[in-house]
Amino acid sequence: MTRTILAKLKRGLFMTHTEFLEKVGEAFRRTGPVEEWHIDRVEEALIAADTGVSLSLRLAAELKEAVRSGEIENAEQLRPALRQRLVGLLKSVEHPFPAEAPGERPRVTLLVGVNGTGKTTTAAKLAKRYHDAGRTVLLAAADTFRAAAVEQLQYWADRIGVPLVHQGEGADPAAVVFDAIARAKARNADDVLVDTAGRLHTRANLMKELEKVRRVAAREVAGAPHDVLLVLDATTGSNGIEQAQRFGATAGVTGVVLTKLDGTAKGGVILAIAEGLGLPVRWVGVGEGEDDLLPFDPEEFVDALLAAS
């Protein structure tokens, strides 16, 4: 990760980082033997950051055991010991980035989730990153229920310089995806990024609609959809984990995009996602700018959280 990206991540995590370190207080700054209150402070800070109660308790118990066994001999070793465990958790859910089958194009990515998480903006920012990397990209406006979604995506498509495929309001989202893939094939494009409508996992008709989109993509391109990204709003904290867990199981989610990380002191939800969903966070949004969607790196995230170098 470049220094520029790391600096943006640290700015995005400023509130989480600040609140975490305030709650940890002297526990990370003391020398000498580790006392029980040191680990109690770490546990409280993790819970406050929305890491989740069960995970926070488990991490605290592991640190206490490490002290008892002699793995941690003094307070100065507390921060690196916690860092090791947090990085290990995040890396345990990583898996290779999905790719299109050899000889098959385009690579199809669906962006899914509930209303208001920032799917449309995320689709546009992702399109810009791919476009800037030299890939040919098409955007597909499969949110046909919200007229503003097409207008918003059209604005971004014009700004980035990538084509947008859309139909009229109320059109079949699967038909939009079919058209987008056909146009991508005609242009030998690398990627189709599909912005889907916000929906709840409890709405059976909407979930069936999403299943239809997946079937159409799979029929038109081998292995599609190659990536299904669940877009979550970081400001909702751990309250959205259970809903996301059910949604992800239904939609075949392969990774998470965490938006609005710059607007919350609850950035520990990334750890709760790894623990509760067993999914990798692939991207994080740390601002409103078109370049404020960053690839997620477990080590850089933990270092930004713990202020470790």
C-alpha positions in Angstrom: 0.0 0.0 0.0 1.4 3.4 -1.0 2.0 6.2 1.6 -0.8 8.2 0.0 -3.3 5.3 0.4 -2.1 4.6 4.0 -2.5 8.3 4.8 -6.1 8.3 3.5 -6.8 5.2 5.5 -5.4 6.7 8.7 -7.5 9.9 8.1 -10.6 7.7 7.5 -10.0 5.8 10.7 -9.2 8.9 12.7 -12.3 8.7 15.0 -11.9 5.0 15.6 -8.2 5.3 16.2 -8.6 8.2 18.6 -11.4 6.7 20.6 -9.7 3.3 20.8 -6.4 4.8 22.1 -8.3 7.0 24.5 -10.0 4.0 26.0 -6.8 1.9 26.1 -5.1 4.8 27.8 -2.0 3.9 29.7 -2.2 0.2 28.9 -0.2 0.7 25.7 2.2 3.2 27.2 3.2 1.5 30.4 6.3 -0.5 30.9 6.8 -3.3 33.5 4.5 -6.3 34.2 1.1 -6.6 32.6 -1.7 -6.1 35.2 -5.3 -7.2 34.8 -6.5 -3.6 34.2 -4.3 -3.4 31.1 -6.2 -6.1 29.4 -9.5 -4.8 30.8 -8.8 -1.5 29.0 -8.1 -3.3 25.8 -11.3 -5.3 26.1 -13.3 -2.1 26.7 -11.7 -0.3 23.8 -12.5 -3.2 21.4 -16.1 -3.3 22.5 -16.5 0.4 22.1 -15.1 0.2 18.6 -17.9 -2.3 17.7 -15.6 -5.2 17.4 -18.3 -7.3 19.0 -18.6 -8.4 22.6 -17.9 -12.1 22.0 -14.8 -11.4 19.9 -13.6 -8.7 22.3 -13.9 -11.2 25.2 -12.1 -13.9 23.3 -9.2 -11.6 22.4 -8.9 -10.5 26.0 -8.9 -14.1 27.2 -6.2 -14.9 24.7 -4.1 -12.0 25.9 -4.5 -13.1 29.5 -3.5 -16.6 28.6 -0.4 -15.3 26.8 0.6 -13.4 29.9 0.0 -16.5 32.1 2.1 -18.7 29.7 4.9 -16.2 29.5 4.4 -15.3 25.8 3.8 -11.7 27.0 6.3 -10.8 29.6 5.8 -7.0 30.0 3.3 -4.3 29.0 5.4 -3.2 26.0 4.5 -6.5 24.3 0.8 -6.0 24.7 0.3 -3.9 21.6 2.3 -6.2 19.2 0.5 -9.3 20.7 -2.9 -7.7 20.0 -1.7 -6.7 16.5 -0.7 -10.2 15.7 -4.1 -11.6 16.7 -6.1 -8.9 14.8 -4.1 -9.3 11.6 -4.4 -13.1 12.0 -8.1 -12.9 12.2 -8.5 -10.7 9.1 -6.1 -12.8 7.1 -7.9 -16.0 8.1 -10.9 -15.0 6.0 -8.9 -13.9 2.9 -9.2 -15.9 -0.2 -7.9 -15.4 -3.8 -9.6 -12.6 -5.7 -12.2 -14.1 -8.0 -11.3 -14.0 -11.7 -13.0 -14.7 -14.9 -12.5 -18.1 -16.5 -9.6 -18.3 -19.0 -10.6 -16.9 -22.3 -13.9 -15.6 -21.0 -14.9 -12.0 -20.8 -16.2 -9.9 -19.3 -15.6 -10.3 -15.5 -19.0 -9.6 -13.9 -19.3 -8.0 -10.4 -22.5 -7.5 -8.6 -22.9 -4.9 -5.9 -25.7 -5.9 -3.4 -27.0 -4.8 -0.1 -29.8 -2.9 1.7 -30.9 0.6 0.9 -28.7 3.6 1.7 -25.3 1.9 2.0 -23.7 3.6 -1.0 -23.9 0.9 -3.6 -24.3 3.3 -6.6 -21.4 5.5 -5.5 -19.3 2.5 -4.8 -20.0 1.0 -8.2 -18.8 4.3 -9.8 -15.7 4.5 -7.7 -14.8 0.9 -8.4 -15.3 1.6 -12.1 -12.9 4.5 -11.9 -10.2 2.4 -10.2 -10.5 -0.3 -12.8 -10.5 2.3 -15.6 -7.5 4.0 -14.2 -5.7 0.6 -14.1 -6.2 0.2 -17.8 -9.2 -2.1 -17.8 -12.2 -1.5 -20.1 -15.3 -1.2 -17.9 -19.1 -1.0 -18.4 -21.5 0.1 -15.7 -24.9 -1.6 -15.6 -27.8 0.3 -13.9 -29.8 -2.7 -12.6 -31.5 -0.6 -9.9 -34.6 0.0 -12.0 -36.8 1.0 -9.1 -35.1 4.2 -8.2 -34.9 6.7 -11.0 -32.2 8.7 -9.2 -29.9 5.7 -9.2 -29.7 5.8 -13.0 -29.2 9.6 -13.0 -26.5 9.3 -10.4 -24.7 6.5 -12.2 -24.9 8.4 -15.5 -23.3 11.4 -13.9 -20.4 9.2 -12.7 -20.1 7.3 -16.0 -19.8 10.6 -17.9 -17.3 11.9 -15.4 -15.1 8.7 -15.5 -15.5 8.2 -19.2 -17.1 4.7 -19.2 -20.3 3.6 -20.9 -23.5 3.0 -18.9 -26.1 0.4 -19.8 -29.6 1.1 -18.6 -33.3 0.7 -19.4 -36.5 2.5 -18.4 -37.8 2.7 -14.9 -39.3 -0.6 -13.8 -37.5 -2.6 -16.3 -36.3 -6.2 -15.6 -32.9 -5.9 -13.9 -31.9 -9.2 -15.4 -32.6 -7.7 -18.9 -30.2 -4.8 -18.1 -27.5 -7.2 -17.1 -28.1 -9.3 -20.2 -27.7 -6.1 -22.4 -24.6 -5.0 -20.5 -22.9 -8.3 -20.9 -23.8 -8.4 -24.6 -22.3 -4.9 -25.1 -19.2 -5.8 -23.1 -18.7 -8.9 -25.3 -19.1 -6.8 -28.5 -16.4 -4.4 -27.2 -14.2 -7.1 -25.7 -14.5 -5.3 -22.4 -12.8 -6.5 -19.2 -15.4 -5.8 -16.6 -19.2 -5.3 -16.1 -20.0 -3.6 -12.7 -23.7 -4.1 -11.8 -25.4 -1.7 -9.4 -28.4 -3.6 -8.0 -31.4 -2.2 -6.1 -31.3 -2.1 -2.3 -33.3 -5.0 -0.8 -33.8 -6.8 2.4 -33.2 -10.5 2.7 -36.7 -10.9 4.1 -38.3 -9.7 0.8 -38.6 -13.0 -1.1 -39.6 -11.4 -4.4 -36.6 -9.1 -4.4 -34.2 -12.0 -3.5 -35.7 -14.1 -6.3 -35.1 -11.1 -8.7 -31.4 -11.1 -7.6 -31.2 -14.9 -8.2 -32.5 -14.3 -11.7 -29.8 -11.7 -12.3 -27.2 -14.2 -11.1 -28.6 -16.9 -13.4 -28.6 -14.6 -16.5 -25.0 -13.6 -15.8 -23.9 -17.3 -15.3 -25.7 -18.2 -18.6 -23.9 -15.5 -20.6 -20.4 -15.8 -19.1 -18.7 -18.8 -17.6 -18.3 -18.5 -13.8 -20.3 -15.3 -13.6 -21.0 -13.5 -11.4 -17.3 -13.6 -10.5 -17.6 -11.4 -7.5 -20.6 -10.4 -5.4 -19.8 -7.5 -3.1 -21.9 -6.8 -0.1 -21.9 -3.0 0.5 -22.2 -2.2 4.2 -22.4 1.2 5.9 -19.8 1.4 8.7 -21.8 3.9 10.6 -24.4 1.2 11.4 -21.8 -0.7 13.3 -22.4 -4.2 14.4 -26.1 -3.8 14.3 -26.1 -4.8 10.6 -24.0 -7.9 11.0 -26.8 -10.4 11.5 -28.8 -9.0 8.7 -25.8 -9.0 6.5 -25.0 -12.6 7.5 -28.4 -13.8 6.2 -28.3 -11.6 3.2 -24.8 -12.8 2.3 -25.9 -16.4 2.5 -28.8 -15.8 0.1 -26.9 -13.7 -2.4 -23.7 -15.7 -2.6 -21.5 -12.9 -1.4 -17.8 -13.2 -1.9 -16.5 -10.1 -0.2 -17.5 -6.9 1.6 -17.2 -3.2 0.8 -17.3 -1.1 3.9 -18.4 2.5 3.2 -18.4 5.7 5.3 -15.5 4.5 7.4 -14.5 8.1 7.8 -17.8 9.0 9.5 -17.7 6.6 12.5 -15.8 5.7 15.6 -16.9 2.1 15.1 -14.3 0.9 12.6 -13.8 -2.2 14.6 -16.9 -3.5 12.7 -14.3 -4.8 10.2 -13.2 -7.3 12.7 -16.8 -8.2 13.5 -17.4 -8.8 9.8 -14.4 -11.2 9.7 -15.6 -13.0 12.8 -19.3 -13.0 12.1 -19.5 -13.3 8.3 -16.3 -15.1 7.6 -15.9 -12.8 4.6 -13.0 -10.6 3.5 -13.4 -6.9 3.4 -12.1 -6.1 -0.1 -12.6 -2.3 -0.2 -13.2 0.5 2.3 -14.7 3.9 1.6 -13.0 6.8 3.5 -14.5 9.8 1.9 -16.8 11.3 -0.8 -14.1 11.8 -3.4 -13.9 9.6 -6.4 -10.5 8.3 -5.3 -11.6 7.5 -1.7 -12.4 3.9 -2.3 -9.3 2.0 -1.1 -8.2 -1.6 -1.4 -8.3 -3.2 2.1 -5.1 -4.4 3.6 -5.3 -6.2 7.0 -1.9 -5.1 8.3 -2.3 -1.5 7.3 -5.8 -1.4 8.8 -4.6 -2.8 12.2 -1.5 -0.5 12.2 -3.8 2.5 11.5 -6.1 1.4 14.4 -3.4 0.8 16.9 -1.1 3.6 15.7 1.7 1.0 15.2 4.4 1.6 12.6 
